[in-house]
Amino acid sequence: MGGVLSMNLKDRLLFTVCLFLSFLTLLLPGASSAAEGVVFTISVEDEIGPGWFTFLERSLEEAEQRGAAAIILHFDTPGGYIDTAMKARKALDKIPCPVYAYVNPHALSAGAYLALSADKLFMAPGATMGAAEVRVLGSTLPADEKILSTWEGEMRAMAERRGRDPEVAAAMVRQEIVLEDIKGKGKLLTLTAGEAEGLGYSEGTARTEAELLKFIDLENAHVSSLAPSAWDRLSGWLINPLVATGILALAFIFLVMEVLTAGFGLAGLMSILCFGLYFGGHFFAGVSGWPAIFLFILGIILLLVEAFIPGFGVFGIGGLVAITISIVLSSVSAVAGLRALLYSLLLAIVVGYFAFKFFQRKGILRRFIHRDASTKEQGFTSSRDLSFLMGKRGLAVTPLRPAGIVEMEGSRYNVVSEGAFVFTGESVEVIKVEGNRVVVRSI
């Protein structure tokens, strides 16, 4: 009897513990969703550039550390740098979990390439994808054939590895490709959500993110959204070729204005700030490193040393070369760096010229520039006025061969004879006075 009671008591205790643990599991936040895993959504918006790639690497690292069940790339981008897109594709390929692309509302150019590289692609109603022609950085001109061919091959490869028609991907890159009933000659291919699904380029059309999660059988998963920080956006904006060129031009313009004014003032501070924005933006975006900043500082030091040495020599040339290399190294590419340097210097020279004229007219530079003219009408002469000697007579103190000394009215003067030799003691008469030149003739 005692044994039966003891067994019943053990069963009751075990039942109570199990009930308590089950209740505790229900109370824990996210416990049920944790069983389904965590899905990370990563924004691919604005321009795909080095700044965004730094954000992507950080996001993928976090997703991998937290054991993500899947990654969803949320596309709303006009495109960006193709080298950045290819680096991003390589980084995504290393992630062990599946990667899904969700285009809402646009994935153009480099964005279309990244969307095609995903394991599966979904689009929202009204979304578009394509128009992936390569253009020269900072302009609207198409790239040369070598770059265009390489990019076309990349697009074809992304389509082939997911079982899609590579010719459709190529039509997004080249205008001359014709696809019957899809695209004519002379324009780039851009697919709508319906067209992409019909051509097998999209696995489905999802109106919302929740609907997308049902498509991939993760409707109960916990969703963690990752978006670029304010600094990621700022650094990405600062390294834009047009913005970077403008900042660099302002840095040189303020530097010229600082040279034209006395002391160290606001223009000098603004120049330092602009140079800091240029190098800092590229540094924190991951485009450049410490070598570029070191070269720039070295160049400034060499120019300061040159300022205390007469002439322009090794230090000055070395300083200019170091600054030029540092600016090119900091840029997103050598071509973009050289273009930014050339445009900014030309703009700084033009603005500096007009600034000099303005300061000169306003009188700011009067303390440095001597503007007064010493004219004869104002009573100024460059030498002693000897015109009063005209017609005077005197004696030659020394022989005139033809120059010599003549004494007139108790004073001695340096004179020249009209041409003939004059002996000491001969009488002479002044026949011409030209400034400090006195011409005499023997009487």
C-alpha positions as CSV (number, residue, x, y, z in Angstrom):
1,M,0.0,0.0,0.0
2,G,2.8,2.4,0.9
3,G,4.6,1.5,-2.3
4,V,1.5,2.4,-4.4
5,L,1.1,5.7,-2.7
6,S,4.8,6.5,-3.2
7,M,4.5,5.8,-6.9
8,N,1.3,8.0,-7.3
9,L,3.2,10.8,-5.6
10,K,6.1,10.6,-8.0
11,D,3.7,10.6,-11.0
12,R,2.0,13.7,-9.7
13,L,5.3,15.5,-9.1
14,L,6.5,14.6,-12.6
15,F,3.2,15.7,-14.2
16,T,3.3,19.0,-12.3
17,V,6.9,19.7,-13.4
18,C,6.0,19.0,-17.1
19,L,3.0,21.2,-16.8
20,F,5.0,24.0,-15.4
21,L,7.7,23.7,-18.1
22,S,5.1,23.7,-20.8
23,F,3.4,26.8,-19.3
24,L,6.8,28.6,-19.0
25,T,7.6,27.8,-22.7
26,L,4.4,29.5,-23.7
27,L,5.2,32.6,-21.7
28,L,8.7,33.0,-23.2
29,P,8.6,35.7,-25.9
30,G,9.4,34.5,-29.4
31,A,9.7,30.9,-28.2
32,S,7.2,29.5,-30.8
33,S,8.7,31.6,-33.6
34,A,12.2,30.5,-32.6
35,A,11.3,27.0,-33.5
36,E,10.6,28.3,-37.1
37,G,13.9,30.3,-37.2
38,V,14.7,33.9,-37.9
39,V,14.4,35.5,-41.3
40,F,16.5,38.6,-42.0
41,T,15.3,41.2,-44.4
42,I,18.1,43.4,-45.8
43,S,17.4,46.6,-47.7
44,V,18.9,47.1,-51.1
45,E,17.7,50.6,-51.7
46,D,19.1,53.8,-53.3
47,E,22.5,53.3,-54.9
48,I,24.4,50.0,-54.7
49,G,27.8,51.4,-53.8
50,P,30.8,50.8,-51.5
51,G,28.9,52.4,-48.5
52,W,26.0,50.0,-49.0
53,F,28.3,47.0,-49.4
54,T,29.9,47.8,-46.0
55,F,26.3,47.6,-44.5
56,L,25.6,44.3,-46.4
57,E,28.8,42.7,-45.0
58,R,27.8,43.7,-41.4
59,S,24.3,42.5,-41.9
60,L,25.3,39.1,-43.3
61,E,27.7,38.6,-40.4
62,E,25.0,39.3,-37.9
63,A,22.6,36.9,-39.8
64,E,25.1,34.1,-39.8
65,Q,25.9,34.6,-36.1
66,R,22.3,34.4,-35.2
67,G,21.7,31.3,-37.3
68,A,19.3,32.8,-39.9
69,A,16.8,30.4,-41.5
70,A,16.7,32.6,-44.6
71,I,17.7,36.1,-45.9
72,I,15.3,38.2,-48.0
73,L,16.8,41.0,-50.0
74,H,14.3,43.8,-50.3
75,F,15.0,45.7,-53.6
76,D,14.2,49.3,-54.3
77,T,17.2,50.5,-56.3
78,P,18.1,52.3,-59.5
79,G,21.4,50.3,-59.7
80,G,24.9,51.3,-58.9
81,Y,28.5,50.1,-59.3
82,I,28.8,46.8,-61.1
83,D,32.0,45.9,-59.2
84,T,30.2,46.4,-55.9
85,A,27.3,44.3,-57.1
86,M,29.7,41.5,-58.1
87,K,31.4,41.6,-54.7
88,A,28.0,41.5,-53.0
89,R,27.0,38.5,-55.1
90,K,30.2,36.7,-53.9
91,A,29.4,37.5,-50.3
92,L,25.9,36.2,-50.6
93,D,27.1,33.0,-52.2
94,K,29.0,32.2,-49.0
95,I,25.9,32.4,-46.8
96,P,24.8,28.8,-45.8
97,C,21.1,29.7,-45.6
98,P,18.9,30.4,-48.7
99,V,18.7,33.9,-50.1
100,Y,15.5,35.3,-51.6
101,A,15.0,38.4,-53.7
102,Y,11.9,40.5,-53.3
103,V,11.6,43.3,-55.8
104,N,9.3,46.1,-54.6
105,P,9.2,48.3,-56.6
106,H,12.4,48.4,-58.6
107,A,15.6,46.4,-59.2
108,L,17.3,48.0,-62.1
109,S,20.9,47.7,-63.5
110,A,23.2,46.3,-60.8
111,G,20.0,45.7,-58.7
112,A,18.7,43.3,-61.5
113,Y,22.0,41.4,-61.4
114,L,21.8,40.9,-57.6
115,A,18.1,39.9,-57.8
116,L,19.0,37.2,-60.4
117,S,21.8,35.9,-58.2
118,A,19.3,35.0,-55.4
119,D,18.1,31.4,-54.9
120,K,14.6,32.5,-55.7
121,L,13.1,35.7,-57.0
122,F,9.7,37.2,-56.1
123,M,8.2,40.5,-57.2
124,A,5.4,42.8,-56.0
125,P,2.5,43.8,-58.3
126,G,3.7,46.8,-60.4
127,A,7.4,46.1,-59.7
128,T,10.0,46.2,-62.5
129,M,13.4,44.7,-63.1
130,G,16.0,45.1,-65.8
131,A,17.6,48.1,-67.7
132,A,21.1,46.9,-66.9
133,E,23.2,48.8,-69.5
134,V,26.7,49.8,-68.2
135,R,27.5,53.5,-68.3
136,V,30.7,55.4,-67.7
137,L,31.1,56.5,-64.1
138,G,29.7,59.9,-63.5
139,S,28.2,60.3,-67.0
140,T,25.4,59.1,-69.3
141,L,27.8,57.6,-71.9
142,P,27.7,53.8,-72.4
143,A,30.8,51.9,-71.4
144,D,33.3,50.4,-73.9
145,E,32.7,47.0,-75.5
146,K,35.1,45.2,-73.2
147,I,33.3,46.2,-70.1
148,L,29.9,45.8,-71.7
149,S,30.7,42.2,-72.9
150,T,32.0,41.3,-69.4
151,W,28.8,42.6,-67.8
152,E,26.6,40.8,-70.3
153,G,28.4,37.5,-69.5
154,E,27.8,38.1,-65.8
155,M,24.1,38.6,-66.4
156,R,23.9,35.5,-68.6
157,A,25.7,33.5,-65.9
158,M,23.2,34.5,-63.2
159,A,20.3,33.6,-65.4
160,E,21.8,30.2,-66.4
161,R,22.6,29.1,-62.9
162,R,18.9,29.4,-61.9
163,G,17.7,27.7,-65.1
164,R,16.4,31.0,-66.7
165,D,16.8,32.0,-70.3
166,P,20.1,33.8,-70.6
167,E,19.0,35.7,-73.7
168,V,16.5,37.6,-71.7
169,A,19.1,38.7,-69.2
170,A,21.4,39.8,-72.1
171,A,18.6,41.9,-73.5
172,M,18.6,43.9,-70.3
173,V,22.2,44.8,-71.1
174,R,22.2,45.4,-74.9
175,Q,19.7,47.5,-76.8
176,E,20.4,45.7,-80.1
177,I,19.1,42.3,-78.9
178,V,15.6,41.5,-80.2
179,L,13.3,39.1,-78.4
180,E,10.1,38.2,-80.3
181,D,6.9,39.4,-78.7
182,I,9.0,40.8,-75.8
183,K,11.4,43.4,-76.9
184,G,12.3,45.3,-80.1
185,K,15.6,46.7,-81.2
186,G,16.9,50.0,-79.8
187,K,15.8,49.7,-76.2
188,L,16.8,47.9,-73.0
189,L,14.5,45.1,-71.6
190,T,12.7,45.9,-68.4
191,L,10.3,43.2,-67.1
192,T,7.1,43.8,-65.1
193,A,6.1,41.4,-62.4
194,G,3.7,39.6,-64.7
195,E,6.2,39.4,-67.5
196,A,9.0,38.1,-65.2
197,E,6.7,35.4,-63.8
198,G,5.6,34.4,-67.4
199,L,9.2,34.1,-68.5
200,G,10.2,32.1,-65.5
201,Y,12.3,34.9,-64.1
202,S,10.1,35.2,-61.1
203,E,8.9,32.4,-58.8
204,G,5.8,34.3,-57.9
205,T,4.1,37.7,-57.2
206,A,3.7,38.5,-53.6
207,R,1.7,41.6,-52.5
208,T,3.2,41.8,-49.1
209,E,6.2,40.4,-47.1
210,A,3.8,38.2,-45.2
211,E,2.6,36.6,-48.4
212,L,6.2,36.1,-49.5
213,L,6.9,34.2,-46.3
214,K,4.1,31.8,-47.1
215,F,5.6,31.2,-50.5
216,I,8.9,30.1,-48.9
217,D,7.1,28.2,-46.1
218,L,8.4,30.5,-43.3
219,E,5.1,32.2,-42.4
220,N,5.7,31.6,-38.6
221,A,9.3,32.7,-38.6
222,H,10.5,35.7,-36.6
223,V,11.4,38.6,-39.0
224,S,14.3,40.9,-38.3
225,S,14.7,43.9,-40.6
226,L,18.0,45.4,-41.3
227,A,18.4,48.8,-43.0
228,P,21.4,51.1,-43.5
229,S,22.2,53.5,-40.7
230,A,22.3,57.2,-41.1
231,W,26.1,57.1,-41.4
232,D,25.9,54.3,-44.1
233,R,23.6,56.6,-46.1
234,L,25.8,59.7,-45.5
235,S,29.1,57.9,-46.5
236,G,27.4,56.4,-49.5
237,W,26.2,59.9,-50.6
238,L,29.7,61.5,-49.9
239,I,31.4,59.1,-52.3
240,N,29.0,59.7,-55.1
241,P,31.3,60.9,-58.0
242,L,29.4,64.2,-58.5
243,V,29.2,64.9,-54.8
244,A,32.9,64.0,-54.2
245,T,34.0,66.3,-57.0
246,G,31.9,69.1,-55.6
247,I,33.4,68.6,-52.1
248,L,36.9,68.5,-53.5
249,A,36.3,71.6,-55.6
250,L,35.0,73.5,-52.5
251,A,38.1,72.3,-50.6
252,F,40.4,73.9,-53.2
253,I,38.3,77.0,-53.5
254,F,38.4,77.7,-49.8
255,L,42.1,77.0,-49.8
256,V,42.6,79.7,-52.5
257,M,40.4,82.1,-50.5
258,E,42.5,81.5,-47.4
259,V,45.7,82.3,-49.3
260,L,44.1,85.6,-50.5
261,T,43.2,86.7,-47.0
262,A,45.3,87.6,-44.0
263,G,45.9,85.1,-41.2
264,F,44.0,81.8,-40.7
265,G,40.2,82.2,-40.7
266,L,36.9,80.8,-41.8
267,A,38.1,79.9,-45.3
268,G,40.9,77.7,-43.9
269,L,38.5,75.9,-41.5
270,M,36.1,75.2,-44.4
271,S,38.9,73.9,-46.5
272,I,40.0,71.5,-43.8
273,L,36.3,70.4,-43.3
274,C,35.8,69.7,-47.0
275,F,39.0,67.7,-47.3
276,G,37.9,65.8,-44.1
277,L,34.5,65.0,-45.7
278,Y,36.2,63.8,-48.9
279,F,38.7,61.5,-47.3
280,G,36.5,60.6,-44.3
281,G,33.6,59.6,-46.5
282,H,35.7,57.3,-48.7
283,F,37.5,55.9,-45.6
284,F,34.4,55.0,-43.6
285,A,32.6,53.7,-46.7
286,G,35.5,51.2,-47.1
287,V,36.7,52.6,-50.4
288,S,40.1,53.9,-49.2
289,G,42.4,53.2,-46.2
290,W,45.0,54.9,-44.1
291,P,47.7,55.0,-46.9
292,A,45.6,57.6,-48.8
293,I,45.2,59.8,-45.7
294,F,48.9,59.4,-44.9
295,L,49.9,60.5,-48.4
296,F,47.7,63.5,-48.2
297,I,49.1,64.6,-44.9
298,L,52.7,64.0,-46.2
299,G,51.9,66.1,-49.2
300,I,50.7,69.0,-47.1
301,I,53.9,68.8,-44.9
302,L,56.1,68.8,-48.0
303,L,54.4,71.9,-49.4
304,L,54.8,73.7,-46.0
305,V,58.5,72.8,-46.1
306,E,58.7,74.1,-49.7
307,A,57.1,77.4,-48.5
308,F,60.2,78.2,-46.4
309,I,62.7,77.4,-49.2
310,P,63.4,79.8,-52.0
311,G,62.2,78.6,-55.4
312,F,60.2,75.5,-56.2
313,G,62.1,72.2,-56.0
314,V,61.9,68.6,-54.8
315,F,59.7,69.2,-51.8
316,G,57.1,71.1,-53.7
317,I,56.9,68.6,-56.6
318,G,56.9,65.7,-54.0
319,G,54.0,67.4,-52.1
320,L,51.9,67.8,-55.3
321,V,52.5,64.2,-56.4
322,A,51.6,62.9,-52.9
323,I,48.4,64.9,-52.8
324,T,47.4,63.8,-56.3
325,I,48.0,60.1,-55.6
326,S,46.1,60.3,-52.3
327,I,43.0,61.8,-54.0
328,V,43.1,59.2,-56.7
329,L,43.6,56.3,-54.2
330,S,40.7,57.6,-52.1
331,S,38.2,57.6,-55.0
332,V,36.0,54.7,-56.1
333,S,38.2,54.2,-59.1
334,A,41.4,55.7,-60.6
335,V,39.4,57.3,-63.5
336,A,36.8,58.8,-61.2
337,G,39.6,60.1,-59.0
338,L,41.5,61.8,-61.8
339,R,38.3,63.2,-63.2
340,A,37.3,64.6,-59.8
341,L,40.8,66.1,-59.3
342,L,40.9,67.7,-62.8
343,Y,37.4,69.2,-62.5
344,S,37.8,70.5,-59.0
345,L,41.2,72.2,-59.8
346,L,39.7,73.9,-62.9
347,L,36.7,75.1,-60.9
348,A,39.0,76.3,-58.1
349,I,41.2,78.2,-60.6
350,V,38.1,79.9,-62.2
351,V,36.5,80.8,-58.8
352,G,39.9,81.9,-57.4
353,Y,40.4,84.3,-60.3
354,F,37.0,86.0,-59.8
355,A,37.5,85.9,-56.0
356,F,40.8,87.7,-56.5
357,K,39.1,90.4,-58.7
358,F,36.3,90.8,-56.2
359,F,38.6,91.1,-53.2
360,Q,40.8,93.5,-55.1
361,R,37.8,95.7,-56.0
362,K,36.4,95.6,-52.5
363,G,39.7,96.6,-51.0
364,I,40.4,93.4,-49.0
365,L,43.7,93.0,-50.8
366,R,44.8,96.6,-50.6
367,R,46.8,95.9,-47.5
368,F,48.9,93.5,-49.5
369,I,49.0,95.2,-52.9
370,H,50.6,98.6,-53.4
371,R,48.1,100.4,-55.7
372,D,49.4,104.0,-55.5
373,A,51.3,105.4,-58.4
374,S,54.1,107.9,-57.9
375,T,53.6,110.2,-60.9
376,K,55.5,113.3,-62.0
377,E,52.3,115.3,-62.0
378,Q,51.9,114.5,-58.3
379,G,55.5,115.8,-57.6
380,F,57.2,112.4,-57.5
381,T,60.4,111.7,-59.4
382,S,62.6,108.6,-59.6
383,S,65.8,110.7,-59.2
384,R,67.0,114.2,-58.2
385,D,65.7,117.0,-60.5
386,L,68.7,118.7,-62.1
387,S,66.8,120.8,-64.7
388,F,67.9,124.0,-62.9
389,L,71.4,123.4,-64.3
390,M,70.3,124.1,-67.8
391,G,72.5,126.9,-69.3
392,K,74.8,127.0,-66.3
393,R,78.6,127.2,-66.6
394,G,81.4,125.7,-64.6
395,L,84.9,124.3,-64.6
396,A,86.0,120.7,-65.3
397,V,87.4,119.3,-62.1
398,T,88.5,116.1,-63.8
399,P,89.0,115.3,-67.5
400,L,85.8,114.4,-69.3
401,R,86.4,111.2,-71.3
402,P,83.4,111.8,-71.9
403,A,82.2,111.4,-68.3
404,G,83.7,113.4,-65.4
405,I,83.1,115.9,-62.7
406,V,82.3,119.6,-63.1
407,E,82.0,122.2,-60.4
408,M,79.2,124.8,-60.8
409,E,78.2,127.5,-58.2
410,G,80.2,125.7,-55.5
411,S,78.8,122.2,-56.1
412,R,80.1,119.3,-58.0
413,Y,78.1,117.2,-60.5
414,N,78.6,114.1,-62.6
415,V,78.3,115.1,-66.2
416,V,79.2,113.8,-69.7
417,S,80.6,115.9,-72.5
418,E,78.9,116.3,-75.8
419,G,81.5,114.1,-77.4
420,A,84.8,115.9,-77.4
421,F,87.5,115.4,-74.8
422,V,87.6,118.1,-72.1
423,F,90.7,118.8,-70.1
424,T,90.8,119.6,-66.5
425,G,90.2,123.3,-65.8
426,E,88.4,124.0,-69.1
427,S,85.1,126.0,-68.9
428,V,82.0,124.1,-69.9
429,E,78.3,125.0,-70.4
430,V,75.3,122.7,-69.7
431,I,73.4,122.2,-72.9
432,K,71.0,119.3,-72.0
433,V,69.5,117.8,-68.8
434,E,67.7,114.4,-69.1
435,G,66.7,113.2,-65.6
436,N,70.0,112.7,-63.8
437,R,72.0,112.9,-67.0
438,V,73.7,116.3,-67.5
439,V,75.4,117.0,-70.9
440,V,78.0,119.8,-71.2
441,R,80.0,121.4,-74.0
442,S,83.4,123.1,-73.9
443,I,83.3,126.9,-74.2
